Amino acid sequence: MTTLNTPMSFRQNRTVGLLGSSLVAAAILAGCSSPAPQAAPTPEATAATATPQSSAAPAPTPTSAAAPTSESEAVVAAEATLAQFVQIMNAVIAEKGVSPERINAVAVPPANTSVITTAQAIADQGYVVTGGITSTVEDSYSGGLEADGTTVPFGSVMVTTCYDSSTRTVTLPSGEAAPQPPNPRGLSTITVVYSPAAGAWFVRSLDDTGEAC
């Protein structure tokens, strides 16, 4: 099994980020933020949580890519993967957790499990989420990635984004609108890693910096 270890300088302390209470009412997502990052398994080994099934479009497959040979190449690939992640995350949450394994095409733990857990919690509590978030890249830089003891140059990218959930609304089971967060915009740092085994990029961890943007 290939184990991906993000360099220590890339590791996160808080992993709320794109799924945090600044995006949806705090009461909805209480206890649903992702755990502290661990060594990520290979994407093939990631198990999907049991969830409702439907005739929704099949889960996308990762876009194959050669290992990056420069920082600019790594950044372009990582930002494209993050854009896919946000799109799929919005769909999974809006569809109340139907076919959440879709997120596994572009994410590994803890990022993918955060999406699945959050979507399931929203469904279980009877909330309806409409609209989604947008994510605008502020800055990106790359570093080496340890995979089975071998360093993959430029294999890990830290992306700083400004997320905006101002167009997202949450309806309670009573039919009332949930209170909007006081600040729907904030900075988030996301770690995107390259998997040599899969030959593809995956979002690995999310971190809400607590800063507005």
Backbone as ProteinMPNN parsed JSONL, in Angstrom:
{"seq_chain_A": "MTTLNTPMSFRQNRTVGLLGSSLVAAAILAGCSSPAPQAAPTPEATAATATPQSSAAPAPTPTSAAAPTSESEAVVAAEATLAQFVQIMNAVIAEKGVSPERINAVAVPPANTSVITTAQAIADQGYVVTGGITSTVEDSYSGGLEADGTTVPFGSVMVTTCYDSSTRTVTLPSGEAAPQPPNPRGLSTITVVYSPAAGAWFVRSLDDTGEAC", "coords_chain_A": {"N_chain_A": [[0.839, -1.195, 0.0], [0.553, 2.159, -0.836], [1.656, 4.884, 0.991], [0.891, 8.185, 1.611], [2.62, 10.916, 2.694], [2.296, 14.077, 3.763], [4.547, 16.827, 3.791], [5.776, 18.136, 6.913], [5.498, 20.914, 7.148], [3.233, 21.401, 5.761], [1.136, 20.377, 7.133], [-2.044, 20.454, 8.829], [-3.776, 22.11, 11.54], [-6.406, 22.767, 12.195], [-9.341, 21.534, 10.84], [-11.722, 22.447, 9.397], [-12.54, 24.299, 7.409], [-13.775, 24.352, 4.101], [-16.098, 23.077, 4.799], [-17.017, 24.119, 7.113], [-18.63, 25.844, 9.94], [-18.898, 28.418, 9.076], [-19.838, 28.19, 6.572], [-22.248, 26.803, 6.578], [-25.102, 26.761, 8.77], [-24.052, 26.723, 12.162], [-25.235, 24.93, 13.927], [-26.037, 22.851, 12.313], [-23.758, 21.594, 11.366], [-22.371, 20.88, 13.619], [-19.925, 19.03, 15.177], [-19.27, 17.761, 12.844], [-16.965, 18.357, 11.484], [-13.824, 17.629, 9.868], [-11.463, 15.124, 11.024], [-8.137, 15.402, 12.545], [-5.479, 15.41, 10.158], [-4.288, 12.266, 8.962], [-1.905, 9.793, 7.891], [-2.539, 9.418, 4.554], [-4.468, 6.887, 2.957], [-4.048, 4.927, -0.054], [-5.99, 5.997, -2.847], [-7.456, 3.852, -3.895], [-7.96, 2.28, -1.719], [-9.784, 3.561, -0.168], [-12.765, 3.547, 1.629], [-16.222, 3.862, 1.035], [-18.809, 5.412, 2.909], [-21.802, 3.809, 3.952], [-24.665, 4.779, 2.262], [-27.666, 6.41, 0.987], [-28.801, 5.117, -2.144], [-29.078, 5.912, -5.631], [-30.273, 6.753, -8.929], [-28.438, 8.498, -9.826], [-25.912, 10.249, -11.73], [-23.02, 8.296, -12.595], [-20.168, 7.957, -10.397], [-17.489, 10.21, -10.908], [-14.302, 9.503, -12.43], [-10.873, 9.679, -11.386], [-8.806, 12.086, -13.041], [-6.234, 11.05, -14.991], [-2.767, 11.7, -14.601], [0.614, 12.576, -15.218], [3.418, 12.507, -12.954], [4.206, 15.642, -11.461], [6.568, 17.944, -12.863], [7.399, 20.432, -12.297], [6.882, 23.403, -10.287], [4.881, 25.115, -11.272], [3.44, 23.427, -12.96], [2.463, 21.598, -11.095], [0.847, 23.255, -9.502], [-1.151, 24.128, -11.298], [-2.451, 21.673, -11.854], [-3.295, 20.932, -9.282], [-5.023, 23.03, -8.533], [-7.021, 22.697, -10.432], [-8.019, 20.237, -9.641], [-9.008, 20.905, -7.118], [-11.092, 22.628, -7.873], [-12.842, 20.787, -9.052], [-13.4, 19.294, -6.788], [-14.858, 21.116, -5.153], [-17.11, 21.491, -6.757], [-18.229, 18.876, -6.844], [-18.599, 18.443, -4.103], [-20.536, 20.406, -3.453], [-22.694, 19.364, -4.901], [-23.091, 16.822, -3.714], [-23.798, 17.515, -1.066], [-26.085, 19.095, -1.499], [-27.746, 17.192, -2.567], [-28.343, 15.62, -0.447], [-26.562, 13.602, 0.407], [-26.729, 11.523, -1.409], [-25.176, 9.031, -3.305], [-22.463, 9.571, -2.301], [-19.932, 8.658, -2.733], [-18.93, 9.752, -4.977], [-17.217, 11.824, -4.366], [-14.85, 10.603, -3.807], [-13.405, 10.439, -6.097], [-11.863, 12.651, -6.287], [-10.773, 13.178, -3.829], [-9.193, 12.202, -0.737], [-9.058, 10.652, 2.574], [-8.538, 13.04, 5.229], [-10.425, 14.597, 3.896], [-12.413, 13.612, 2.072], [-14.019, 12.013, 3.735], [-15.069, 13.935, 5.406], [-16.855, 15.342, 3.762], [-18.698, 13.304, 3.14], [-19.644, 12.592, 5.716], [-20.758, 15.025, 6.581], [-22.771, 15.489, 4.646], [-24.42, 13.284, 5.129], [-25.221, 13.813, 7.752], [-26.738, 16.138, 7.412], [-28.813, 15.115, 5.876], [-29.912, 13.22, 7.672], [-30.889, 14.884, 9.667], [-32.844, 16.236, 8.408], [-32.547, 18.625, 7.024], [-32.589, 21.04, 4.358], [-30.504, 21.981, 1.836], [-29.736, 24.56, -0.297], [-28.24, 26.059, -3.192], [-24.713, 26.822, -3.3], [-21.188, 26.825, -2.416], [-18.636, 29.126, -3.42], [-15.263, 29.192, -4.496], [-12.37, 30.967, -4.477], [-9.141, 31.135, -5.669], [-6.412, 32.309, -3.836], [-3.676, 32.042, -3.374], [-0.986, 29.785, -4.116], [1.349, 27.146, -3.541], [3.979, 24.738, -3.939], [5.393, 21.643, -2.645], [7.636, 18.961, -1.738], [6.583, 15.491, -1.716], [6.242, 12.677, 0.363], [6.218, 9.357, -0.547], [5.916, 6.112, 0.175], [8.467, 6.269, 1.254], [9.85, 7.554, -0.701], [10.642, 10.626, -2.185], [8.454, 12.694, -3.923], [8.992, 15.16, -6.053], [7.452, 18.358, -5.923], [5.008, 17.237, -5.323], [3.013, 17.859, -3.508], [0.632, 20.318, -2.863], [-0.158, 23.422, -1.473], [-3.008, 25.229, -1.236], [-4.387, 28.38, -0.931], [-7.515, 29.692, -0.4], [-10.342, 31.892, -0.941], [-13.358, 31.412, 0.36], [-16.878, 31.54, -0.308], [-20.018, 31.562, 0.957], [-22.355, 32.906, 0.675], [-24.509, 32.62, -1.02], [-25.669, 30.295, -0.328], [-28.334, 28.585, 1.184], [-30.101, 27.332, 4.01], [-32.7, 25.272, 4.92], [-34.805, 24.545, 7.59], [-36.313, 21.581, 9.115], [-38.824, 22.461, 9.921], [-39.534, 24.205, 8.015], [-38.651, 26.743, 8.205], [-36.108, 29.213, 7.585], [-32.706, 28.648, 8.253], [-30.49, 30.463, 10.455], [-28.196, 32.687, 8.923], [-24.62, 32.466, 8.685], [-22.551, 34.828, 10.449], [-20.372, 35.821, 9.031], [-19.984, 35.033, 5.875], [-17.797, 34.681, 4.272], [-14.46, 33.548, 4.034], [-10.985, 32.699, 4.667], [-9.391, 29.759, 3.559], [-7.182, 27.008, 3.802], [-6.016, 24.498, 1.708], [-4.813, 21.242, 1.261], [-3.521, 19.595, -1.447], [-2.694, 16.586, -2.953], [-0.438, 14.523, -4.88], [-0.948, 11.282, -6.1], [1.159, 8.701, -6.657], [0.496, 6.026, -7.102], [-2.117, 6.058, -8.116], [-1.799, 7.851, -10.103], [-2.823, 10.444, -10.154], [-4.327, 13.53, -8.879], [-5.413, 14.519, -5.588], [-7.61, 16.033, -3.239], [-6.672, 16.463, 0.056], [-6.697, 17.556, 2.752], [-8.495, 20.035, 4.684], [-8.534, 23.332, 5.894], [-9.783, 25.798, 7.924], [-8.804, 29.041, 8.267], [-9.788, 30.954, 9.935], [-9.794, 33.569, 9.29], [-11.183, 36.458, 7.716], [-12.096, 37.297, 4.304]], "CA_chain_A": [[0.0, 0.0, 0.0], [1.3, 3.415, -0.878], [1.27, 5.841, 2.021], [1.265, 9.548, 1.257], [2.892, 11.735, 3.868], [2.526, 15.477, 3.433], [5.602, 17.425, 4.611], [5.284, 18.716, 8.163], [5.137, 22.321, 6.981], [1.947, 21.464, 5.101], [0.1, 19.758, 7.941], [-3.012, 21.408, 9.345], [-4.232, 21.934, 12.917], [-7.863, 22.856, 12.231], [-9.809, 21.039, 9.549], [-13.122, 22.771, 9.172], [-12.429, 24.771, 6.05], [-14.915, 24.51, 3.209], [-17.294, 22.45, 5.357], [-17.192, 24.632, 8.46], [-19.845, 26.554, 10.33], [-19.005, 29.658, 8.318], [-20.502, 27.895, 5.313], [-23.605, 26.366, 6.881], [-25.397, 27.087, 10.164], [-23.212, 25.948, 13.065], [-26.006, 23.842, 14.528], [-26.156, 21.74, 11.371], [-22.505, 20.89, 11.182], [-21.691, 20.641, 14.885], [-19.373, 17.692, 15.276], [-19.089, 17.148, 11.528], [-15.726, 18.753, 10.828], [-12.951, 16.489, 9.651], [-10.468, 14.9, 12.059], [-6.791, 15.821, 12.187], [-4.982, 14.582, 9.071], [-3.452, 11.111, 9.191], [-1.314, 9.361, 6.626], [-3.655, 9.089, 3.68], [-4.341, 5.639, 2.216], [-4.189, 5.107, -1.485], [-7.407, 6.188, -3.189], [-8.13, 2.59, -4.133], [-8.304, 1.643, -0.455], [-10.759, 4.372, 0.533], [-14.091, 2.933, 1.667], [-17.326, 4.82, 1.096], [-19.792, 5.175, 3.943], [-23.091, 3.361, 3.423], [-25.56, 5.91, 2.097], [-28.732, 6.128, 0.041], [-28.429, 4.924, -3.531], [-30.012, 6.489, -6.555], [-29.888, 6.616, -10.326], [-27.63, 9.673, -10.153], [-24.803, 9.978, -12.644], [-21.965, 7.535, -11.94], [-19.092, 8.751, -9.816], [-16.415, 10.492, -11.863], [-13.03, 8.851, -12.171], [-9.796, 10.66, -11.357], [-8.143, 12.368, -14.3], [-4.86, 10.58, -14.874], [-1.755, 12.721, -14.866], [1.981, 12.207, -14.875], [3.943, 13.236, -11.802], [4.606, 16.996, -11.868], [8.003, 18.18, -13.017], [7.684, 21.82, -11.919], [5.883, 23.958, -9.387], [3.759, 25.651, -12.034], [2.654, 22.287, -13.418], [1.778, 21.055, -9.931], [-0.178, 24.202, -9.072], [-2.263, 24.075, -12.257], [-3.175, 20.42, -11.656], [-3.927, 20.935, -7.962], [-6.15, 23.965, -8.545], [-8.089, 22.076, -11.224], [-8.604, 19.195, -8.79], [-9.793, 21.582, -6.09], [-12.331, 23.103, -8.497], [-13.705, 19.617, -9.162], [-13.814, 18.942, -5.43], [-15.911, 22.036, -4.722], [-18.302, 21.2, -7.55], [-18.824, 17.616, -6.396], [-19.03, 18.642, -2.728], [-21.809, 21.13, -3.486], [-23.733, 18.465, -5.391], [-23.343, 15.775, -2.713], [-24.518, 18.095, 0.072], [-27.417, 19.516, -1.947], [-28.53, 15.992, -2.841], [-28.531, 14.93, 0.825], [-25.708, 12.444, 0.596], [-26.914, 10.474, -2.415], [-23.943, 8.687, -4.035], [-21.357, 10.41, -1.827], [-18.65, 8.137, -3.2], [-18.457, 10.614, -6.06], [-16.139, 12.683, -3.882], [-13.612, 9.831, -3.752], [-12.671, 10.617, -7.35], [-10.974, 13.813, -6.184], [-10.379, 13.413, -2.44], [-8.858, 11.095, 0.145], [-9.246, 11.075, 3.956], [-9.864, 13.197, 5.838], [-11.31, 15.507, 3.155], [-13.6, 12.953, 1.523], [-14.906, 11.571, 4.811], [-15.769, 15.112, 5.917], [-17.982, 15.603, 2.874], [-19.677, 12.225, 3.304], [-20.242, 12.704, 7.051], [-21.577, 16.232, 6.617], [-23.961, 15.272, 3.824], [-25.293, 12.335, 5.813], [-25.797, 14.488, 8.92], [-27.781, 17.042, 6.919], [-29.949, 14.274, 5.481], [-30.506, 12.613, 8.869], [-31.575, 15.899, 10.454], [-33.967, 16.759, 7.64], [-32.304, 19.953, 6.492], [-32.508, 21.169, 2.907], [-29.485, 22.961, 1.478], [-29.785, 25.001, -1.696], [-27.096, 26.894, -3.5], [-23.431, 26.219, -2.945], [-20.123, 27.776, -2.136], [-17.639, 29.386, -4.451], [-13.918, 29.201, -3.926], [-11.457, 31.732, -5.326], [-7.757, 30.9, -5.255], [-5.636, 33.488, -3.46], [-2.25, 31.753, -3.47], [-0.653, 28.359, -4.151], [2.764, 26.804, -3.67], [4.146, 23.289, -3.858], [6.517, 21.083, -1.914], [7.813, 17.542, -1.999], [5.662, 14.547, -1.084], [6.828, 11.38, 0.668], [5.375, 8.224, -0.908], [6.696, 4.886, 0.398], [9.853, 6.61, 1.517], [10.438, 8.251, -1.841], [10.138, 11.981, -2.349], [7.94, 13.092, -5.238], [9.128, 16.622, -6.121], [6.246, 19.13, -6.263], [3.85, 16.351, -5.214], [2.021, 18.367, -2.56], [0.374, 21.74, -3.115], [-0.984, 24.137, -0.506], [-3.801, 26.245, -1.932], [-5.15, 29.284, -0.072], [-8.683, 30.165, -1.138], [-11.384, 32.669, -0.284], [-14.641, 30.762, 0.082], [-18.042, 32.408, -0.153], [-21.247, 30.772, 1.081], [-23.461, 33.86, 0.808], [-25.67, 32.212, -1.818], [-26.163, 29.028, 0.198], [-29.392, 28.709, 2.182], [-30.449, 26.095, 4.702], [-34.078, 25.261, 5.399], [-35.008, 23.606, 8.687], [-37.47, 20.693, 8.921], [-40.047, 23.225, 10.167], [-39.78, 25.07, 6.863], [-38.021, 28.033, 8.447], [-34.727, 29.352, 7.131], [-31.704, 28.664, 9.331], [-29.734, 31.716, 10.484], [-26.984, 32.722, 8.109], [-23.429, 32.768, 9.489], [-22.274, 36.271, 10.45], [-19.403, 36.14, 7.973], [-20.001, 33.899, 4.948], [-16.563, 34.623, 3.492], [-13.292, 33.326, 4.862], [-9.834, 32.057, 4.05], [-9.203, 28.349, 3.84], [-6.018, 26.423, 3.154], [-6.329, 23.136, 1.293], [-3.68, 20.467, 0.792], [-3.823, 18.714, -2.575], [-1.523, 15.736, -3.108], [-0.364, 13.644, -6.045], [-0.805, 9.875, -5.767], [1.871, 7.961, -7.703], [-0.194, 4.765, -7.374], [-3.29, 6.33, -8.947], [-1.442, 8.753, -11.185], [-3.836, 11.499, -10.137], [-4.292, 14.458, -7.751], [-6.538, 14.393, -4.664], [-7.693, 16.925, -2.077], [-6.446, 15.661, 1.245], [-7.15, 18.168, 4.004], [-9.099, 21.369, 4.63], [-8.285, 24.073, 7.134], [-10.32, 27.149, 8.012], [-7.827, 29.853, 8.985], [-10.468, 31.856, 10.852], [-9.654, 34.933, 8.797], [-12.133, 36.879, 6.678], [-11.468, 37.699, 3.048]], "C_chain_A": [[0.869, 1.238, 0.0], [0.772, 4.363, 0.181], [1.787, 7.216, 1.639], [1.444, 10.353, 2.522], [3.203, 13.15, 3.438], [3.63, 16.022, 4.324], [5.017, 18.136, 5.818], [4.83, 20.154, 7.996], [3.767, 22.478, 6.345], [0.822, 20.951, 5.98], [-0.755, 20.805, 8.639], [-3.388, 21.089, 10.792], [-5.736, 21.974, 13.024], [-8.388, 22.463, 10.87], [-11.301, 21.213, 9.413], [-13.277, 23.268, 7.743], [-13.732, 24.912, 5.304], [-16.195, 23.929, 3.778], [-17.69, 23.06, 6.696], [-18.468, 25.416, 8.683], [-19.972, 27.888, 9.627], [-19.677, 29.439, 6.975], [-21.961, 27.512, 5.531], [-23.847, 26.705, 8.34], [-24.624, 26.162, 11.097], [-23.954, 24.751, 13.651], [-26.093, 22.627, 13.622], [-24.888, 20.915, 11.332], [-21.749, 20.642, 12.483], [-21.212, 19.198, 14.943], [-19.091, 17.039, 13.944], [-17.828, 17.595, 10.823], [-14.79, 17.56, 10.773], [-11.946, 16.349, 10.77], [-9.105, 15.394, 11.603], [-6.234, 14.883, 11.134], [-4.111, 13.441, 9.562], [-2.805, 10.763, 7.864], [-2.429, 8.848, 5.731], [-3.44, 7.754, 3.001], [-4.385, 5.916, 0.727], [-5.652, 5.24, -1.813], [-8.154, 4.888, -3.385], [-8.619, 1.945, -2.851], [-9.363, 2.406, 0.317], [-12.134, 3.74, 0.468], [-15.153, 3.999, 1.777], [-18.288, 4.432, 2.203], [-21.103, 4.747, 3.304], [-24.064, 4.52, 3.407], [-26.642, 5.561, 1.109], [-28.198, 6.003, -1.377], [-29.474, 5.553, -4.435], [-29.536, 6.253, -7.968], [-29.088, 7.826, -10.774], [-26.502, 9.27, -11.08], [-23.7, 9.232, -11.915], [-20.861, 8.434, -11.428], [-18.009, 8.995, -10.85], [-15.153, 9.743, -11.493], [-11.93, 9.9, -12.184], [-9.192, 10.854, -12.746], [-6.676, 11.999, -14.168], [-3.895, 11.691, -15.257], [-0.393, 12.192, -14.473], [2.424, 13.007, -13.663], [4.443, 14.609, -12.251], [6.122, 17.13, -11.939], [8.399, 19.615, -12.678], [6.591, 22.308, -10.984], [4.672, 24.466, -10.157], [2.854, 24.526, -12.526], [1.843, 21.701, -12.269], [0.618, 21.952, -9.503], [-1.387, 24.166, -10.0], [-3.108, 22.821, -12.027], [-3.928, 20.417, -10.328], [-5.141, 21.857, -7.929], [-7.317, 23.415, -9.358], [-8.793, 20.992, -10.413], [-9.473, 19.813, -7.705], [-11.113, 22.097, -6.654], [-13.325, 21.963, -8.668], [-14.252, 19.22, -7.8], [-14.97, 19.808, -4.967], [-17.213, 21.748, -5.465], [-18.999, 19.938, -7.069], [-19.343, 17.747, -4.969], [-20.381, 19.352, -2.674], [-22.946, 20.21, -3.901], [-24.091, 17.414, -4.351], [-24.15, 16.321, -1.546], [-25.931, 18.5, -0.319], [-28.332, 18.319, -2.176], [-28.631, 15.072, -1.629], [-27.762, 13.616, 0.923], [-25.912, 11.316, -0.382], [-25.608, 10.291, -3.188], [-22.753, 9.539, -3.59], [-19.997, 9.923, -2.288], [-18.11, 8.906, -4.397], [-17.247, 11.437, -5.628], [-14.805, 11.943, -3.859], [-12.793, 9.952, -5.028], [-11.652, 11.734, -7.249], [-10.503, 14.08, -4.762], [-10.082, 12.107, -1.72], [-9.075, 11.567, 1.586], [-8.17, 12.078, 4.387], [-10.85, 14.027, 5.028], [-12.566, 14.803, 2.652], [-14.556, 12.496, 2.609], [-15.656, 12.745, 5.432], [-17.009, 15.418, 5.075], [-19.079, 14.576, 3.093], [-20.401, 12.344, 4.643], [-21.176, 13.901, 7.141], [-22.868, 16.052, 5.838], [-24.942, 14.33, 4.51], [-25.964, 12.978, 7.021], [-26.925, 15.423, 8.509], [-29.027, 16.254, 6.535], [-30.667, 13.708, 6.699], [-31.325, 13.628, 9.661], [-32.702, 16.585, 9.682], [-33.786, 18.168, 7.12], [-32.277, 19.917, 4.966], [-31.532, 22.292, 2.595], [-29.617, 23.296, 0.002], [-28.652, 25.984, -1.942], [-25.817, 26.195, -3.076], [-22.408, 27.273, -2.622], [-19.325, 28.03, -3.41], [-16.291, 29.483, -3.762], [-12.973, 29.877, -4.908], [-10.036, 31.584, -4.813], [-7.048, 32.227, -4.995], [-4.138, 33.263, -3.669], [-2.054, 30.238, -3.489], [0.854, 28.195, -4.198], [2.91, 25.311, -3.427], [5.369, 22.911, -3.044], [6.614, 19.606, -2.248], [6.824, 16.697, -1.22], [6.379, 13.235, -0.848], [5.835, 10.279, 0.333], [6.22, 6.963, -0.823], [8.177, 5.177, 0.558], [10.56, 7.321, 0.387], [9.819, 9.626, -1.976], [9.696, 12.219, -3.778], [8.045, 14.62, -5.292], [7.831, 17.281, -6.58], [4.957, 18.312, -6.099], [2.785, 16.78, -4.229], [1.87, 19.865, -2.773], [-0.54, 22.296, -2.033], [-1.681, 25.276, -1.246], [-4.551, 27.079, -0.893], [-6.297, 29.853, -0.893], [-9.555, 31.062, -0.27], [-12.704, 32.006, -0.638], [-15.785, 31.714, 0.407], [-19.302, 31.543, -0.146], [-22.486, 31.657, 1.137], [-24.695, 33.463, 0.006], [-26.244, 30.876, -1.357], [-27.221, 29.296, 1.261], [-29.707, 27.336, 2.759], [-31.867, 26.226, 5.254], [-34.242, 24.172, 6.453], [-36.207, 22.704, 8.412], [-38.804, 21.405, 9.112], [-40.437, 24.094, 8.97], [-39.168, 26.446, 7.022], [-36.589, 28.04, 7.929], [-33.794, 29.379, 8.336], [-30.957, 29.992, 9.303], [-28.488, 31.616, 9.613], [-25.784, 33.007, 9.014], [-23.124, 34.253, 9.406], [-21.286, 36.688, 9.367], [-19.326, 34.952, 7.016], [-18.741, 33.761, 4.111], [-15.368, 34.433, 4.425], [-12.177, 32.644, 4.093], [-9.724, 30.612, 4.5], [-7.943, 27.88, 3.14], [-6.295, 24.944, 2.913], [-5.058, 22.464, 0.807], [-4.143, 19.509, -0.289], [-2.563, 17.915, -2.868], [-1.617, 14.881, -4.362], [-0.157, 12.218, -5.572], [-0.073, 9.156, -6.898], [1.139, 6.674, -8.083], [-1.371, 4.966, -8.32], [-2.941, 7.172, -10.163], [-2.43, 9.892, -11.3], [-3.663, 12.352, -8.888], [-5.556, 14.309, -6.908], [-6.458, 15.466, -3.579], [-7.557, 16.065, -0.837], [-6.978, 16.289, 2.517], [-7.611, 19.596, 3.784], [-8.839, 22.067, 5.954], [-8.854, 25.474, 7.029], [-9.357, 27.99, 8.841], [-8.467, 30.743, 10.036], [-10.4, 33.308, 10.423], [-10.692, 35.23, 7.716], [-11.378, 37.231, 5.408], [-12.462, 38.503, 2.221]], "O_chain_A": [[1.824, 1.334, 0.771], [-0.431, 4.612, 0.254], [2.977, 7.391, 1.375], [0.524, 10.461, 3.333], [4.238, 13.408, 2.824], [3.655, 15.709, 5.514], [3.91, 18.672, 5.763], [3.87, 20.574, 8.641], [3.191, 23.565, 6.381], [-0.345, 21.078, 5.61], [-0.283, 21.885, 8.994], [-3.325, 19.935, 11.215], [-6.304, 21.28, 13.868], [-7.941, 22.992, 9.852], [-12.05, 20.24, 9.325], [-14.055, 22.717, 6.965], [-14.683, 25.514, 5.803], [-17.28, 24.25, 3.294], [-18.608, 22.564, 7.349], [-19.27, 25.627, 7.773], [-21.068, 28.447, 9.584], [-20.049, 30.403, 6.305], [-22.819, 27.875, 4.726], [-22.89, 26.917, 9.085], [-24.547, 24.957, 10.857], [-23.369, 23.685, 13.846], [-26.209, 21.499, 14.101], [-24.935, 19.687, 11.273], [-20.589, 20.232, 12.445], [-21.996, 18.263, 14.778], [-18.708, 15.87, 13.907], [-17.629, 17.246, 9.66], [-14.939, 16.601, 11.532], [-11.597, 17.341, 11.411], [-8.92, 15.759, 10.442], [-6.481, 13.678, 11.195], [-3.294, 13.618, 10.466], [-3.117, 11.362, 6.835], [-3.176, 7.947, 6.112], [-2.343, 7.492, 2.508], [-4.722, 7.021, 0.303], [-6.488, 4.653, -1.127], [-9.345, 4.804, -3.085], [-9.567, 1.161, -2.867], [-9.804, 1.939, 1.368], [-12.624, 3.428, -0.617], [-14.997, 4.951, 2.543], [-18.552, 3.248, 2.411], [-21.479, 5.252, 2.247], [-24.267, 5.175, 4.429], [-26.562, 4.525, 0.449], [-27.259, 6.699, -1.762], [-30.631, 5.707, -4.041], [-28.503, 5.618, -8.181], [-29.057, 8.149, -11.961], [-26.177, 8.089, -11.202], [-23.457, 9.495, -10.737], [-20.639, 9.528, -11.948], [-17.647, 8.084, -11.594], [-14.97, 9.385, -10.33], [-12.026, 10.896, -12.902], [-9.082, 9.908, -13.526], [-5.957, 12.559, -13.339], [-4.181, 12.512, -16.128], [-0.264, 11.444, -13.504], [1.867, 14.066, -13.377], [5.043, 14.724, -13.319], [6.855, 16.507, -11.171], [9.572, 19.98, -12.755], [5.517, 21.713, -10.895], [3.54, 24.258, -9.721], [1.631, 24.663, -12.508], [0.677, 21.348, -12.442], [-0.464, 21.463, -9.179], [-2.526, 24.173, -9.534], [-4.337, 22.894, -12.008], [-5.066, 19.954, -10.258], [-6.174, 21.504, -7.359], [-8.476, 23.642, -9.011], [-10.013, 20.845, -10.486], [-10.552, 19.303, -7.405], [-12.145, 22.012, -5.988], [-14.523, 22.148, -8.452], [-15.421, 18.856, -7.671], [-15.959, 19.295, -4.444], [-18.29, 21.759, -4.869], [-20.219, 19.924, -6.904], [-20.41, 17.222, -4.65], [-21.269, 18.941, -1.929], [-24.034, 20.262, -3.327], [-25.271, 17.142, -4.128], [-25.085, 15.669, -1.081], [-26.874, 18.276, 0.44], [-29.546, 18.416, -2.001], [-28.96, 13.893, -1.76], [-28.268, 12.634, 1.465], [-25.328, 10.246, -0.212], [-25.011, 11.257, -3.662], [-22.103, 10.166, -4.426], [-19.018, 10.668, -2.246], [-16.955, 8.727, -4.783], [-16.357, 11.712, -6.433], [-13.746, 12.571, -3.887], [-11.613, 9.604, -5.041], [-10.691, 11.778, -8.017], [-9.888, 15.116, -4.51], [-10.637, 11.056, -2.041], [-9.258, 12.763, 1.811], [-7.021, 11.977, 3.957], [-12.006, 14.156, 5.429], [-13.667, 15.335, 2.789], [-15.773, 12.576, 2.437], [-16.766, 12.569, 5.933], [-18.076, 15.715, 5.611], [-20.252, 14.928, 3.217], [-21.624, 12.214, 4.705], [-22.263, 13.803, 7.711], [-23.941, 16.42, 6.316], [-26.152, 14.553, 4.477], [-27.137, 12.722, 7.29], [-27.954, 15.491, 9.183], [-30.15, 16.665, 6.827], [-31.897, 13.716, 6.752], [-32.34, 13.274, 10.26], [-33.427, 17.413, 10.234], [-34.766, 18.842, 6.806], [-31.976, 18.886, 4.364], [-31.715, 23.424, 3.043], [-29.61, 22.404, -0.847], [-28.172, 26.65, -1.025], [-25.858, 25.085, -2.547], [-22.716, 28.463, -2.56], [-19.349, 27.233, -4.348], [-16.206, 29.819, -2.58], [-12.798, 29.413, -6.035], [-9.759, 31.875, -3.649], [-7.08, 33.141, -5.819], [-3.418, 34.17, -4.087], [-2.867, 29.497, -2.937], [1.557, 28.997, -4.813], [2.061, 24.693, -2.783], [6.253, 23.729, -2.787], [5.769, 19.066, -2.962], [6.292, 17.125, -0.196], [7.051, 12.724, -1.744], [4.726, 10.264, 0.868], [7.125, 6.755, -1.632], [9.03, 4.437, 0.067], [11.739, 7.657, 0.5], [8.6, 9.772, -1.889], [10.447, 11.984, -4.725], [7.261, 15.307, -4.637], [7.189, 16.811, -7.519], [3.928, 18.662, -6.676], [1.747, 16.125, -4.123], [2.86, 20.592, -2.853], [-1.574, 21.707, -1.717], [-1.037, 26.163, -1.805], [-5.275, 26.528, -0.064], [-6.078, 30.429, -1.959], [-9.515, 31.002, 0.959], [-13.126, 32.031, -1.794], [-15.672, 32.576, 1.279], [-19.609, 30.874, -1.132], [-23.544, 31.22, 1.589], [-25.802, 33.91, 0.307], [-27.209, 30.383, -1.941], [-27.027, 30.138, 2.138], [-29.592, 26.316, 2.08], [-32.183, 27.179, 5.967], [-33.865, 23.021, 6.235], [-37.035, 23.027, 7.561], [-39.809, 21.0, 8.529], [-41.536, 24.647, 8.925], [-39.164, 27.235, 6.078], [-35.942, 26.996, 7.848], [-34.069, 30.059, 9.324], [-30.804, 30.589, 8.237], [-27.818, 30.584, 9.578], [-25.922, 33.718, 10.009], [-23.411, 34.88, 8.386], [-21.368, 37.801, 8.848], [-18.663, 33.961, 7.324], [-18.624, 32.824, 3.321], [-15.276, 35.075, 5.472], [-12.39, 32.088, 3.016], [-9.937, 30.288, 5.668], [-7.659, 28.298, 2.018], [-6.751, 24.232, 3.807], [-4.305, 23.048, 0.027], [-5.052, 18.707, -0.071], [-1.484, 18.488, -3.017], [-2.703, 14.559, -4.843], [0.709, 11.961, -4.736], [-0.625, 9.012, -7.989], [1.153, 6.272, -9.247], [-1.603, 4.154, -9.216], [-3.691, 7.206, -11.139], [-2.832, 10.268, -12.401], [-2.956, 11.97, -7.956], [-6.631, 14.013, -7.43], [-5.38, 15.769, -3.068], [-8.246, 15.054, -0.695], [-7.653, 15.613, 3.294], [-7.191, 20.275, 2.847], [-8.918, 21.448, 7.015], [-8.462, 26.25, 6.156], [-9.118, 27.678, 10.007], [-7.782, 31.237, 10.932], [-10.9, 34.186, 11.126], [-11.033, 34.366, 6.908], [-10.165, 37.438, 5.433], [-12.135, 38.942, 1.119]]}, "name": "protein", "num_of_chains": 1, "seq": "MTTLNTPMSFRQNRTVGLLGSSLVAAAILAGCSSPAPQAAPTPEATAATATPQSSAAPAPTPTSAAAPTSESEAVVAAEATLAQFVQIMNAVIAEKGVSPERINAVAVPPANTSVITTAQAIADQGYVVTGGITSTVEDSYSGGLEADGTTVPFGSVMVTTCYDSSTRTVTLPSGEAAPQPPNPRGLSTITVVYSPAAGAWFVRSLDDTGEAC"}
